[in-house]
Amino acid sequence: MAIQDYARSIAATKTVSKDQVFRFLEMQFARADRNHDGELDADELALFVHAVSCPDSDQR
């Protein structure tokens, strides 16, 4: 599911569960982890922080 679709589905219910928050964070982590090594370097971490704080902006 695209990040924007996910955010819209949460907005429609006006509540967020713990599972939804962690799923969102996992999706943002996966998008930021450009080399897919399961770790974030400084540049990838900056992307992750930006993605979490501004989820509607385009990170790629």
Predicted model as a PDB file, atoms N, CA, C, CB and O in Angstrom, pLDDT in the B-factor column:
MODEL        1                                                                  
ATOM      1  N   MET A   1       0.858  -1.179   0.000  1.00 52.00           N  
ATOM      2  CA  MET A   1       0.000   0.000   0.000  1.00 52.00           C  
ATOM      3  C   MET A   1       0.899   1.235   0.000  1.00 52.00           C  
ATOM      4  CB  MET A   1      -0.973   0.002   1.234  1.00 52.00           C  
ATOM      5  O   MET A   1       1.879   1.289   0.742  1.00 52.00           O  
ATOM      6  N   ALA A   2       0.578   2.201  -0.807  1.00 63.00           N  
ATOM      7  CA  ALA A   2       1.353   3.437  -0.877  1.00 63.00           C  
ATOM      8  C   ALA A   2       1.216   4.213   0.430  1.00 63.00           C  
ATOM      9  CB  ALA A   2       0.895   4.304  -2.073  1.00 63.00           C  
ATOM     10  O   ALA A   2       0.193   4.132   1.110  1.00 63.00           O  
ATOM     11  N   ILE A   3       2.240   4.951   0.763  1.00 67.00           N  
ATOM     12  CA  ILE A   3       2.248   5.735   1.998  1.00 67.00           C  
ATOM     13  C   ILE A   3       1.057   6.691   2.042  1.00 67.00           C  
ATOM     14  CB  ILE A   3       3.563   6.521   2.127  1.00 67.00           C  
ATOM     15  O   ILE A   3       0.406   6.824   3.078  1.00 67.00           O  
ATOM     16  N   GLN A   4       0.774   7.353   0.926  1.00 72.00           N  
ATOM     17  CA  GLN A   4      -0.333   8.316   0.902  1.00 72.00           C  
ATOM     18  C   GLN A   4      -1.666   7.617   1.144  1.00 72.00           C  
ATOM     19  CB  GLN A   4      -0.367   9.067  -0.442  1.00 72.00           C  
ATOM     20  O   GLN A   4      -2.509   8.139   1.873  1.00 72.00           O  
ATOM     21  N   ASP A   5      -1.871   6.445   0.545  1.00 73.00           N  
ATOM     22  CA  ASP A   5      -3.105   5.697   0.762  1.00 73.00           C  
ATOM     23  C   ASP A   5      -3.229   5.274   2.220  1.00 73.00           C  
ATOM     24  CB  ASP A   5      -3.158   4.468  -0.154  1.00 73.00           C  
ATOM     25  O   ASP A   5      -4.310   5.319   2.807  1.00 73.00           O  
ATOM     26  N   TYR A   6      -2.113   4.865   2.786  1.00 68.00           N  
ATOM     27  CA  TYR A   6      -2.102   4.442   4.186  1.00 68.00           C  
ATOM     28  C   TYR A   6      -2.460   5.613   5.104  1.00 68.00           C  
ATOM     29  CB  TYR A   6      -0.720   3.867   4.566  1.00 68.00           C  
ATOM     30  O   TYR A   6      -3.272   5.469   6.018  1.00 68.00           O  
ATOM     31  N   ALA A   7      -1.849   6.766   4.853  1.00 72.00           N  
ATOM     32  CA  ALA A   7      -2.135   7.950   5.672  1.00 72.00           C  
ATOM     33  C   ALA A   7      -3.593   8.366   5.541  1.00 72.00           C  
ATOM     34  CB  ALA A   7      -1.220   9.115   5.273  1.00 72.00           C  
ATOM     35  O   ALA A   7      -4.221   8.751   6.528  1.00 72.00           O  
ATOM     36  N   ARG A   8      -4.134   8.292   4.329  1.00 76.00           N  
ATOM     37  CA  ARG A   8      -5.555   8.644   4.133  1.00 76.00           C  
ATOM     38  C   ARG A   8      -6.476   7.688   4.876  1.00 76.00           C  
ATOM     39  CB  ARG A   8      -5.909   8.640   2.638  1.00 76.00           C  
ATOM     40  O   ARG A   8      -7.480   8.117   5.444  1.00 76.00           O  
ATOM     41  N   SER A   9      -6.149   6.402   4.882  1.00 74.00           N  
ATOM     42  CA  SER A   9      -7.006   5.432   5.567  1.00 74.00           C  
ATOM     43  C   SER A   9      -7.006   5.680   7.069  1.00 74.00           C  
ATOM     44  CB  SER A   9      -6.544   3.997   5.268  1.00 74.00           C  
ATOM     45  O   SER A   9      -8.033   5.514   7.727  1.00 74.00           O  
ATOM     46  N   ILE A  10      -5.862   6.077   7.614  1.00 72.00           N  
ATOM     47  CA  ILE A  10      -5.799   6.409   9.042  1.00 72.00           C  
ATOM     48  C   ILE A  10      -6.593   7.682   9.311  1.00 72.00           C  
ATOM     49  CB  ILE A  10      -4.327   6.581   9.506  1.00 72.00           C  
ATOM     50  O   ILE A  10      -7.331   7.760  10.293  1.00 72.00           O  
ATOM     51  N   ALA A  11      -6.444   8.670   8.447  1.00 75.00           N  
ATOM     52  CA  ALA A  11      -7.157   9.934   8.631  1.00 75.00           C  
ATOM     53  C   ALA A  11      -8.666   9.732   8.605  1.00 75.00           C  
ATOM     54  CB  ALA A  11      -6.749  10.934   7.554  1.00 75.00           C  
ATOM     55  O   ALA A  11      -9.397  10.435   9.303  1.00 75.00           O  
ATOM     56  N   ALA A  12      -9.134   8.787   7.816  1.00 79.00           N  
ATOM     57  CA  ALA A  12     -10.575   8.547   7.703  1.00 79.00           C  
ATOM     58  C   ALA A  12     -11.163   8.035   9.009  1.00 79.00           C  
ATOM     59  CB  ALA A  12     -10.861   7.553   6.585  1.00 79.00           C  
ATOM     60  O   ALA A  12     -12.307   8.352   9.333  1.00 79.00           O  
ATOM     61  N   THR A  13     -10.403   7.247   9.765  1.00 77.00           N  
ATOM     62  CA  THR A  13     -10.928   6.691  11.014  1.00 77.00           C  
ATOM     63  C   THR A  13     -10.721   7.615  12.199  1.00 77.00           C  
ATOM     64  CB  THR A  13     -10.280   5.362  11.300  1.00 77.00           C  
ATOM     65  O   THR A  13     -11.388   7.463  13.223  1.00 77.00           O  
ATOM     66  N   LYS A  14      -9.799   8.584  12.078  1.00 76.00           N  
ATOM     67  CA  LYS A  14      -9.474   9.563  13.117  1.00 76.00           C  
ATOM     68  C   LYS A  14      -8.912   8.935  14.380  1.00 76.00           C  
ATOM     69  CB  LYS A  14     -10.693  10.358  13.463  1.00 76.00           C  
ATOM     70  O   LYS A  14      -8.878   9.573  15.432  1.00 76.00           O  
ATOM     71  N   THR A  15      -8.472   7.691  14.280  1.00 80.00           N  
ATOM     72  CA  THR A  15      -7.772   7.030  15.375  1.00 80.00           C  
ATOM     73  C   THR A  15      -6.605   6.247  14.783  1.00 80.00           C  
ATOM     74  CB  THR A  15      -8.734   6.092  16.187  1.00 80.00           C  
ATOM     75  O   THR A  15      -6.616   5.873  13.610  1.00 80.00           O  
ATOM     76  N   VAL A  16      -5.615   6.013  15.605  1.00 79.00           N  
ATOM     77  CA  VAL A  16      -4.434   5.282  15.155  1.00 79.00           C  
ATOM     78  C   VAL A  16      -4.086   4.248  16.214  1.00 79.00           C  
ATOM     79  CB  VAL A  16      -3.229   6.248  14.890  1.00 79.00           C  
ATOM     80  O   VAL A  16      -3.952   4.573  17.394  1.00 79.00           O  
ATOM     81  N   SER A  17      -3.942   3.017  15.788  1.00 83.00           N  
ATOM     82  CA  SER A  17      -3.556   1.969  16.722  1.00 83.00           C  
ATOM     83  C   SER A  17      -2.037   1.857  16.784  1.00 83.00           C  
ATOM     84  CB  SER A  17      -4.182   0.621  16.315  1.00 83.00           C  
ATOM     85  O   SER A  17      -1.329   2.368  15.915  1.00 83.00           O  
ATOM     86  N   LYS A  18      -1.552   1.192  17.807  1.00 87.00           N  
ATOM     87  CA  LYS A  18      -0.116   0.957  17.950  1.00 87.00           C  
ATOM     88  C   LYS A  18       0.410   0.192  16.739  1.00 87.00           C  
ATOM     89  CB  LYS A  18       0.185   0.181  19.253  1.00 87.00           C  
ATOM     90  O   LYS A  18       1.484   0.508  16.227  1.00 87.00           O  
ATOM     91  N   ASP A  19      -0.330  -0.801  16.283  1.00 88.00           N  
ATOM     92  CA  ASP A  19       0.072  -1.578  15.109  1.00 88.00           C  
ATOM     93  C   ASP A  19       0.193  -0.695  13.872  1.00 88.00           C  
ATOM     94  CB  ASP A  19      -0.927  -2.703  14.850  1.00 88.00           C  
ATOM     95  O   ASP A  19       1.126  -0.859  13.086  1.00 88.00           O  
ATOM     96  N   GLN A  20      -0.736   0.234  13.692  1.00 82.00           N  
ATOM     97  CA  GLN A  20      -0.689   1.130  12.535  1.00 82.00           C  
ATOM     98  C   GLN A  20       0.531   2.044  12.592  1.00 82.00           C  
ATOM     99  CB  GLN A  20      -1.969   1.970  12.460  1.00 82.00           C  
ATOM    100  O   GLN A  20       1.169   2.297  11.570  1.00 82.00           O  
ATOM    101  N   VAL A  21       0.852   2.535  13.778  1.00 85.00           N  
ATOM    102  CA  VAL A  21       2.021   3.397  13.931  1.00 85.00           C  
ATOM    103  C   VAL A  21       3.284   2.636  13.566  1.00 85.00           C  
ATOM    104  CB  VAL A  21       2.118   3.936  15.368  1.00 85.00           C  
ATOM    105  O   VAL A  21       4.122   3.145  12.822  1.00 85.00           O  
ATOM    106  N   PHE A  22       3.428   1.424  14.083  1.00 91.00           N  
ATOM    107  CA  PHE A  22       4.626   0.657  13.796  1.00 91.00           C  
ATOM    108  C   PHE A  22       4.690   0.213  12.333  1.00 91.00           C  
ATOM    109  CB  PHE A  22       4.693  -0.550  14.704  1.00 91.00           C  
ATOM    110  O   PHE A  22       5.778   0.135  11.763  1.00 91.00           O  
ATOM    111  N   ARG A  23       3.563  -0.072  11.732  1.00 90.00           N  
ATOM    112  CA  ARG A  23       3.536  -0.403  10.310  1.00 90.00           C  
ATOM    113  C   ARG A  23       3.993   0.794   9.470  1.00 90.00           C  
ATOM    114  CB  ARG A  23       2.120  -0.847   9.886  1.00 90.00           C  
ATOM    115  O   ARG A  23       4.758   0.647   8.516  1.00 90.00           O  
ATOM    116  N   PHE A  24       3.509   1.974   9.845  1.00 87.00           N  
ATOM    117  CA  PHE A  24       3.922   3.200   9.165  1.00 87.00           C  
ATOM    118  C   PHE A  24       5.428   3.409   9.303  1.00 87.00           C  
ATOM    119  CB  PHE A  24       3.160   4.415   9.729  1.00 87.00           C  
ATOM    120  O   PHE A  24       6.103   3.708   8.318  1.00 87.00           O  
ATOM    121  N   LEU A  25       5.957   3.254  10.511  1.00 92.00           N  
ATOM    122  CA  LEU A  25       7.391   3.424  10.729  1.00 92.00           C  
ATOM    123  C   LEU A  25       8.201   2.398   9.938  1.00 92.00           C  
ATOM    124  CB  LEU A  25       7.716   3.312  12.217  1.00 92.00           C  
ATOM    125  O   LEU A  25       9.248   2.727   9.382  1.00 92.00           O  
ATOM    126  N   GLU A  26       7.718   1.157   9.888  1.00 94.00           N  
ATOM    127  CA  GLU A  26       8.404   0.122   9.105  1.00 94.00           C  
ATOM    128  C   GLU A  26       8.423   0.468   7.617  1.00 94.00           C  
ATOM    129  CB  GLU A  26       7.728  -1.239   9.316  1.00 94.00           C  
ATOM    130  O   GLU A  26       9.432   0.260   6.944  1.00 94.00           O  
ATOM    131  N   MET A  27       7.321   0.991   7.107  1.00 91.00           N  
ATOM    132  CA  MET A  27       7.279   1.379   5.696  1.00 91.00           C  
ATOM    133  C   MET A  27       8.252   2.524   5.428  1.00 91.00           C  
ATOM    134  CB  MET A  27       5.848   1.787   5.287  1.00 91.00           C  
ATOM    135  O   MET A  27       8.957   2.521   4.419  1.00 91.00           O  
ATOM    136  N   GLN A  28       8.289   3.502   6.332  1.00 93.00           N  
ATOM    137  CA  GLN A  28       9.200   4.629   6.140  1.00 93.00           C  
ATOM    138  C   GLN A  28      10.652   4.167   6.252  1.00 93.00           C  
ATOM    139  CB  GLN A  28       8.911   5.742   7.169  1.00 93.00           C  
ATOM    140  O   GLN A  28      11.508   4.638   5.503  1.00 93.00           O  
ATOM    141  N   PHE A  29      10.934   3.265   7.166  1.00 96.00           N  
ATOM    142  CA  PHE A  29      12.291   2.732   7.305  1.00 96.00           C  
ATOM    143  C   PHE A  29      12.701   2.021   6.024  1.00 96.00           C  
ATOM    144  CB  PHE A  29      12.384   1.766   8.510  1.00 96.00           C  
ATOM    145  O   PHE A  29      13.811   2.219   5.530  1.00 96.00           O  
ATOM    146  N   ALA A  30      11.811   1.196   5.484  1.00 95.00           N  
ATOM    147  CA  ALA A  30      12.122   0.456   4.258  1.00 95.00           C  
ATOM    148  C   ALA A  30      12.390   1.401   3.098  1.00 95.00           C  
ATOM    149  CB  ALA A  30      10.979  -0.495   3.902  1.00 95.00           C  
ATOM    150  O   ALA A  30      13.274   1.142   2.282  1.00 95.00           O  
ATOM    151  N   ARG A  31      11.644   2.483   3.015  1.00 93.00           N  
ATOM    152  CA  ARG A  31      11.867   3.455   1.939  1.00 93.00           C  
ATOM    153  C   ARG A  31      13.200   4.171   2.108  1.00 93.00           C  
ATOM    154  CB  ARG A  31      10.727   4.478   1.899  1.00 93.00           C  
ATOM    155  O   ARG A  31      13.879   4.453   1.120  1.00 93.00           O  
ATOM    156  N   ALA A  32      13.583   4.468   3.344  1.00 95.00           N  
ATOM    157  CA  ALA A  32      14.830   5.192   3.601  1.00 95.00           C  
ATOM    158  C   ALA A  32      16.061   4.299   3.442  1.00 95.00           C  
ATOM    159  CB  ALA A  32      14.805   5.787   5.002  1.00 95.00           C  
ATOM    160  O   ALA A  32      17.142   4.789   3.114  1.00 95.00           O  
ATOM    161  N   ASP A  33      15.906   3.001   3.672  1.00 97.00           N  
ATOM    162  CA  ASP A  33      17.028   2.057   3.613  1.00 97.00           C  
ATOM    163  C   ASP A  33      17.345   1.740   2.154  1.00 97.00           C  
ATOM    164  CB  ASP A  33      16.704   0.750   4.401  1.00 97.00           C  
ATOM    165  O   ASP A  33      16.945   0.699   1.632  1.00 97.00           O  
ATOM    166  N   ARG A  34      18.058   2.641   1.512  1.00 96.00           N  
ATOM    167  CA  ARG A  34      18.295   2.553   0.064  1.00 96.00           C  
ATOM    168  C   ARG A  34      19.130   1.348  -0.349  1.00 96.00           C  
ATOM    169  CB  ARG A  34      18.975   3.802  -0.412  1.00 96.00           C  
ATOM    170  O   ARG A  34      18.924   0.804  -1.434  1.00 96.00           O  
ATOM    171  N   ASN A  35      20.066   0.918   0.492  1.00 96.00           N  
ATOM    172  CA  ASN A  35      20.888  -0.238   0.118  1.00 96.00           C  
ATOM    173  C   ASN A  35      20.344  -1.542   0.692  1.00 96.00           C  
ATOM    174  CB  ASN A  35      22.320  -0.033   0.587  1.00 96.00           C  
ATOM    175  O   ASN A  35      20.965  -2.593   0.533  1.00 96.00           O  
ATOM    176  N   HIS A  36      19.205  -1.488   1.349  1.00 96.00           N  
ATOM    177  CA  HIS A  36      18.476  -2.657   1.845  1.00 96.00           C  
ATOM    178  C   HIS A  36      19.331  -3.568   2.722  1.00 96.00           C  
ATOM    179  CB  HIS A  36      17.933  -3.449   0.683  1.00 96.00           C  
ATOM    180  O   HIS A  36      19.273  -4.793   2.609  1.00 96.00           O  
ATOM    181  N   ASP A  37      20.135  -2.944   3.605  1.00 97.00           N  
ATOM    182  CA  ASP A  37      20.958  -3.737   4.509  1.00 97.00           C  
ATOM    183  C   ASP A  37      20.361  -3.847   5.910  1.00 97.00           C  
ATOM    184  CB  ASP A  37      22.338  -3.141   4.595  1.00 97.00           C  
ATOM    185  O   ASP A  37      20.953  -4.467   6.794  1.00 97.00           O  
ATOM    186  N   GLY A  38      19.180  -3.243   6.114  1.00 96.00           N  
ATOM    187  CA  GLY A  38      18.531  -3.320   7.418  1.00 96.00           C  
ATOM    188  C   GLY A  38      19.068  -2.321   8.426  1.00 96.00           C  
ATOM    189  O   GLY A  38      18.686  -2.339   9.597  1.00 96.00           O  
ATOM    190  N   GLU A  39      19.958  -1.448   7.965  1.00 97.00           N  
ATOM    191  CA  GLU A  39      20.515  -0.405   8.812  1.00 97.00           C  
ATOM    192  C   GLU A  39      20.457   0.913   8.064  1.00 97.00           C  
ATOM    193  CB  GLU A  39      21.968  -0.739   9.234  1.00 97.00           C  
ATOM    194  O   GLU A  39      20.482   0.943   6.834  1.00 97.00           O  
ATOM    195  N   LEU A  40      20.378   2.013   8.822  1.00 97.00           N  
ATOM    196  CA  LEU A  40      20.348   3.328   8.206  1.00 97.00           C  
ATOM    197  C   LEU A  40      21.659   4.038   8.467  1.00 97.00           C  
ATOM    198  CB  LEU A  40      19.167   4.157   8.733  1.00 97.00           C  
ATOM    199  O   LEU A  40      22.072   4.188   9.617  1.00 97.00           O  
ATOM    200  N   ASP A  41      22.322   4.480   7.392  1.00 97.00           N  
ATOM    201  CA  ASP A  41      23.502   5.323   7.565  1.00 97.00           C  
ATOM    202  C   ASP A  41      23.007   6.748   7.817  1.00 97.00           C  
ATOM    203  CB  ASP A  41      24.460   5.254   6.302  1.00 97.00           C  
ATOM    204  O   ASP A  41      21.800   6.981   7.883  1.00 97.00           O  
ATOM    205  N   ALA A  42      23.920   7.691   7.957  1.00 97.00           N  
ATOM    206  CA  ALA A  42      23.533   9.062   8.309  1.00 97.00           C  
ATOM    207  C   ALA A  42      22.580   9.679   7.283  1.00 97.00           C  
ATOM    208  CB  ALA A  42      24.775   9.934   8.442  1.00 97.00           C  
ATOM    209  O   ALA A  42      21.603  10.328   7.657  1.00 97.00           O  
ATOM    210  N   ASP A  43      22.861   9.479   5.985  1.00 96.00           N  
ATOM    211  CA  ASP A  43      21.987  10.034   4.951  1.00 96.00           C  
ATOM    212  C   ASP A  43      20.619   9.372   4.958  1.00 96.00           C  
ATOM    213  CB  ASP A  43      22.627   9.879   3.580  1.00 96.00           C  
ATOM    214  O   ASP A  43      19.596  10.045   4.825  1.00 96.00           O  
ATOM    215  N   GLU A  44      20.602   8.053   5.114  1.00 97.00           N  
ATOM    216  CA  GLU A  44      19.330   7.324   5.157  1.00 97.00           C  
ATOM    217  C   GLU A  44      18.534   7.705   6.403  1.00 97.00           C  
ATOM    218  CB  GLU A  44      19.575   5.799   5.129  1.00 97.00           C  
ATOM    219  O   GLU A  44      17.310   7.817   6.350  1.00 97.00           O  
ATOM    220  N   LEU A  45      19.226   7.904   7.518  1.00 97.00           N  
ATOM    221  CA  LEU A  45      18.539   8.319   8.742  1.00 97.00           C  
ATOM    222  C   LEU A  45      17.898   9.685   8.568  1.00 97.00           C  
ATOM    223  CB  LEU A  45      19.512   8.342   9.922  1.00 97.00           C  
ATOM    224  O   LEU A  45      16.786   9.918   9.043  1.00 97.00           O  
ATOM    225  N   ALA A  46      18.589  10.581   7.895  1.00 96.00           N  
ATOM    226  CA  ALA A  46      18.015  11.901   7.624  1.00 96.00           C  
ATOM    227  C   ALA A  46      16.742  11.773   6.784  1.00 96.00           C  
ATOM    228  CB  ALA A  46      19.043  12.799   6.903  1.00 96.00           C  
ATOM    229  O   ALA A  46      15.755  12.464   7.037  1.00 96.00           O  
ATOM    230  N   LEU A  47      16.769  10.890   5.785  1.00 94.00           N  
ATOM    231  CA  LEU A  47      15.564  10.644   4.980  1.00 94.00           C  
ATOM    232  C   LEU A  47      14.431  10.087   5.833  1.00 94.00           C  
ATOM    233  CB  LEU A  47      15.875   9.675   3.832  1.00 94.00           C  
ATOM    234  O   LEU A  47      13.278  10.494   5.693  1.00 94.00           O  
ATOM    235  N   PHE A  48      14.768   9.154   6.715  1.00 95.00           N  
ATOM    236  CA  PHE A  48      13.768   8.540   7.591  1.00 95.00           C  
ATOM    237  C   PHE A  48      13.124   9.586   8.500  1.00 95.00           C  
ATOM    238  CB  PHE A  48      14.407   7.423   8.437  1.00 95.00           C  
ATOM    239  O   PHE A  48      11.901   9.639   8.628  1.00 95.00           O  
ATOM    240  N   VAL A  49      13.952  10.412   9.127  1.00 95.00           N  
ATOM    241  CA  VAL A  49      13.432  11.447  10.033  1.00 95.00           C  
ATOM    242  C   VAL A  49      12.525  12.406   9.275  1.00 95.00           C  
ATOM    243  CB  VAL A  49      14.591  12.226  10.700  1.00 95.00           C  
ATOM    244  O   VAL A  49      11.459  12.782   9.763  1.00 95.00           O  
ATOM    245  N   HIS A  50      12.952  12.798   8.086  1.00 93.00           N  
ATOM    246  CA  HIS A  50      12.125  13.701   7.279  1.00 93.00           C  
ATOM    247  C   HIS A  50      10.807  13.014   6.892  1.00 93.00           C  
ATOM    248  CB  HIS A  50      12.895  14.154   6.004  1.00 93.00           C  
ATOM    249  O   HIS A  50       9.746  13.635   6.946  1.00 93.00           O  
ATOM    250  N   ALA A  51      10.875  11.748   6.506  1.00 89.00           N  
ATOM    251  CA  ALA A  51       9.676  11.019   6.084  1.00 89.00           C  
ATOM    252  C   ALA A  51       8.677  10.887   7.225  1.00 89.00           C  
ATOM    253  CB  ALA A  51      10.053   9.632   5.559  1.00 89.00           C  
ATOM    254  O   ALA A  51       7.467  10.972   7.013  1.00 89.00           O  
ATOM    255  N   VAL A  52       9.181  10.681   8.427  1.00 89.00           N  
ATOM    256  CA  VAL A  52       8.282  10.530   9.580  1.00 89.00           C  
ATOM    257  C   VAL A  52       7.685  11.879   9.969  1.00 89.00           C  
ATOM    258  CB  VAL A  52       9.036   9.912  10.784  1.00 89.00           C  
ATOM    259  O   VAL A  52       6.515  11.953  10.346  1.00 89.00           O  
ATOM    260  N   SER A  53       8.478  12.942   9.881  1.00 88.00           N  
ATOM    261  CA  SER A  53       7.965  14.245  10.289  1.00 88.00           C  
ATOM    262  C   SER A  53       7.124  14.922   9.205  1.00 88.00           C  
ATOM    263  CB  SER A  53       9.113  15.144  10.672  1.00 88.00           C  
ATOM    264  O   SER A  53       6.286  15.770   9.512  1.00 88.00           O  
ATOM    265  N   CYS A  54       7.341  14.554   7.940  1.00 85.00           N  
ATOM    266  CA  CYS A  54       6.597  15.130   6.810  1.00 85.00           C  
ATOM    267  C   CYS A  54       6.147  14.015   5.871  1.00 85.00           C  
ATOM    268  CB  CYS A  54       7.467  16.172   6.042  1.00 85.00           C  
ATOM    269  O   CYS A  54       6.646  13.932   4.749  1.00 85.00           O  
ATOM    270  N   PRO A  55       5.226  13.158   6.293  1.00 74.00           N  
ATOM    271  CA  PRO A  55       4.870  11.986   5.495  1.00 74.00           C  
ATOM    272  C   PRO A  55       4.233  12.292   4.141  1.00 74.00           C  
ATOM    273  CB  PRO A  55       3.946  11.141   6.272  1.00 74.00           C  
ATOM    274  O   PRO A  55       4.237  11.434   3.258  1.00 74.00           O  
ATOM    275  N   ASP A  56       3.693  13.482   3.962  1.00 73.00           N  
ATOM    276  CA  ASP A  56       3.063  13.800   2.674  1.00 73.00           C  
ATOM    277  C   ASP A  56       4.042  14.306   1.633  1.00 73.00           C  
ATOM    278  CB  ASP A  56       1.988  14.823   2.872  1.00 73.00           C  
ATOM    279  O   ASP A  56       3.687  14.447   0.463  1.00 73.00           O  
ATOM    280  N   SER A  57       5.280  14.583   2.049  1.00 71.00           N  
ATOM    281  CA  SER A  57       6.268  15.044   1.065  1.00 71.00           C  
ATOM    282  C   SER A  57       6.856  13.845   0.320  1.00 71.00           C  
ATOM    283  CB  SER A  57       7.399  15.862   1.758  1.00 71.00           C  
ATOM    284  O   SER A  57       6.830  12.719   0.815  1.00 71.00           O  
ATOM    285  N   ASP A  58       7.372  14.099  -0.844  1.00 62.00           N  
ATOM    286  CA  ASP A  58       7.956  13.037  -1.670  1.00 62.00           C  
ATOM    287  C   ASP A  58       9.425  12.877  -1.294  1.00 62.00           C  
ATOM    288  CB  ASP A  58       7.803  13.356  -3.196  1.00 62.00           C  
ATOM    289  O   ASP A  58      10.212  13.806  -1.474  1.00 62.00           O  
ATOM    290  N   GLN A  59       9.807  11.705  -0.772  1.00 50.00           N  
ATOM    291  CA  GLN A  59      11.166  11.478  -0.324  1.00 50.00           C  
ATOM    292  C   GLN A  59      12.077  10.979  -1.416  1.00 50.00           C  
ATOM    293  CB  GLN A  59      11.171  10.516   0.794  1.00 50.00           C  
ATOM    294  O   GLN A  59      13.294  11.020  -1.232  1.00 50.00           O  
ATOM    295  N   ARG A  60      11.580  10.516  -2.529  1.00 50.00           N  
ATOM    296  CA  ARG A  60      12.445   9.927  -3.552  1.00 50.00           C  
ATOM    297  C   ARG A  60      12.471  10.754  -4.778  1.00 50.00           C  
ATOM    298  CB  ARG A  60      12.009   8.544  -3.895  1.00 50.00           C  
ATOM    299  O   ARG A  60      13.151  10.405  -5.743  1.00 50.00           O  
TER     300      ARG A  60                                                      
ENDMDL                                                                          
END                                                                             
